[in-house]
Amino acid sequence: MRKLTYFIACSIDGFIGDPGGDASSMIPFVDEEFLAFLKAEHPETIWTQGRRAIGIDDLENKRFDTIIQGRASYDIALKDGITRPYAHLREYVASTTLKESPDPNVEIIADDLVGKVRELKAEEGEFGIYLCGGSRIAGALLDEIDELVIKTYPLVYGTGMPMFGSGFAISEFTLESVRAFGNGVLVRTYGRKR
């Protein structure tokens, strides 16, 4: 069974973006040390265009071969004319409003998101599934998430888009590792307690 990993950036107070979803205030924290960590441990989580820009487009995937992202996350790329932001992964976009994919290599999941994720998790393979966001999709898939990798940036938003856009539900995870960086960023990894 393949794992679904919610690999997400957030503020200290648990927001993945401002009320409109903008998380650009976190970008300055991707310094040399933190970028070296991403390249070594999670290179597939860097957009294809970013990988090309920093000369790592040829790096092999370490953990994931599939990505699921929400419409808002995907729209960031579309606004720049990029129809396949993670070309090094098999791409899915969960959306009830995007009726047709702008790219033949990007599949739209319009209904039964949980069923599709269960189907992907049941596939054979050594790599897992990267849940990129956003908030509502993470909330809908909370019961399917096997691992959380939370990149916490030293910022307090006060309000904004929460990590999970869902109703109240208690789900327990076990802390597996914590890594601290000189710029104040923490990366915490949790496994689902089942």
WOURMO-V816250 format. One line per field, one symbol per residue. phi: phi as a letter, one per 30 degrees, with the letter a starting at -180 (. if undefined). psi: psi as a letter, one per 40 degrees, with the letter a starting at -180 (. if undefined). A space follows every 10 residues. Layout:
BEGIN
phi->???
psi->???
END
This chain:
BEGIN
phi->.dcccdcbca deciccadec jdcdddeedd dedddddddd cbdddceedd dddcibdcdd dcbbbbbbbd dddddededc iccbdbddbd cbbdaccddb ddbdcccdcc bheddddddd ddddldcccc cdkceddddd cedcdcbccc cccdbccial dddbcbddac bcbcdcabbc cedjdccccb cddc
psi->hiihhhhiii ideeheiade ehfdeddeeg addddddddd dfdeehiddd dddeffdehi iddieiihii ddddddddde ehegdgeeih hihhhedhdh heheehhhhd ifdddddddd deiiieiahh hdiadddddd edeehdihhh hhigihddia hidhgiihhh hhihhdihhi ideehihhhi ihh.
END
